[in-house]
């Protein structure tokens, strides 16, 4: 779908002639152990509404148990845009992410994550082992005045994408 087709679909949706436009999302993550490598590559592709926020997308990954947990209960992850920019820190021991980017931003408005030409957003979860997630967060803050964004979004109540079972 090119940019013109996408805009036409958005226009039809606003007029009530179509369902909400959707985009493809591809998320990837590192393996956490040799046994986890059995299932690599860890790619999950699905569709979301164009109005889905970054916070809602992170919640989809959390609710879908996409991020592997480890026995110690202390895994740290960095959610990154396709270009490598850190967006959030997630930790197995935390109930919510800590945000380096605004979780209320709509995914299609993240230029280094969303490619309008392909109609796809690409995100990666970088495994940082048992690093202290608070220290990790501080190390990723922009030293030129970066700030933490609050977890102010309301998680979506939309149906979540189906995650296919792992092959046996």
N, C-alpha and C positions, 0 to 999 in steps of 0.2 A: 504494500500500500504506500503510495507516494504522499507527499505533504498535501497536495490538492485533494486527493481522495479522502484523506483523514479530515480535512476541514469541511468537506461536503458532508461527511458522516456526522460530525459535530453539529453542523447546521440542521440536519434532519432531526437529530436528537433534541435540540433546543425547540424545534417546532412540534415535537411530540410524535414524529413520524417513525422513530426508530428506538431501539434499546440504547442505553448509554454506550458510547464508544469504549472500546477496550484496547489495551496494548499488551504485548508479550513482555514477560519478565523472565530473565534467566539469572539465577543466583548460584554461586559456587562457594565452596568452602574447602579449607585444607583438611587433611586427615589428622586425627589426634593420636593414632597408634598404628602398629603394624596390622592388627586385626581390622581396624577401620579402613585400611588401604584396600581390603578385599572388595569394598563397595565403591572405590574410586573409579572414575571421577565423581565427585559429589555435586552434580548439577541438578537443579530443580527448575524446570521451565513451566510456566503457567500464565494465565491471563488475569489482568486486573482492570477495573474501571479506570478511565483517565482521571477521575477525581480522587483516586487513592493517594493518601499522604505517605511520606517517608515513615512516619511513626506507625501507620497501619501496616505498611509492608514489613517492617521489623516485627510487628506483632504476629503477622502471618507466619514468619519464620520461627518465632518462639512457640506459638500455638501448635505448629506443625512438627515440633520437635526436630527441626532441621539441624540445629547445632548439636553436635555430639556432647554428651556429658561424660565426665570422667569420674573414676572411683573416689578421688580426693574431694570432689565437689567444688573444685576451684579452677575451672577452665575460664580463660579470658579470650574474648573475641573482639576484633575491630571490624565494624561494618564499613566497607569502602565503596566509593563510586568506581566505575570502570577505569577511570584514570588514576586510581590509587589514593584519592583524597579521602581521609578519614571522616566518617559521618557520625559514628557513635561507638561507644564501648559497651559491650554486653559481657556479663559475667554470670557464670552458673550460680554463684551465691547471691546475686542481686535479683530482685523481683522486677526491676525495670531498667532499661538502658540509661546511660548518661550520654547526652547529646552534644556533639560538636557542630552539628548543623540543626537547623530548625525542623523539628519533627512534624510540624504542620505544613511544610512545603509539599506541594503536589509533585509526585514523582516525575511527571512530564516536564516540570520546571527545573529539574536538576540537570544542567547541560552536560556535565561530565559523567552522567549515569544514563541519560535518555538520548537515544539517537532517533530523531524524527523520521529520517529517511528510511530506516528499517522498522520503525514503529515498535522499538524494543528498548527496555531498560536492562542494564547489566550491572549487577552488584556482586561483591565478593566479601566473604567473611574470613578474615585472616586470623588463624589460631595463634595465640600468644602464650600457650602453655599455662603454667600456674603463676604467671606474673601477677603482682598485686594490681588489680584493675584500677584502683584509685591512683596509683603511681603512673600506670599506663595512660590513664585519662589526662593527668597533669602533663605528661611528656608530649602528648599530642595537641595540647592547647596551643593556639597561635600566640607566640611570645609578644607579638605586636598588638596586643589588645583583644585577643580571643576571649570569648565568654562561653559559659555553659548555658545551653538552652534548657528551659524547664520541660518537664514531661507533661505538657498541658493539653495534649490532644486526647480526644475521646476515641478509644479503639472502636473500629468498625464492627457493626453487627451483621455485615454482609456474610453470605455463605463463603467459606474459605475454599481455596482451590484444593482439588483432590490430589493427594500425594500418593503416587503408585507405590505398592509394597516393594520392598527390596527383593531381588531375585533370590531364590533358594538354591 
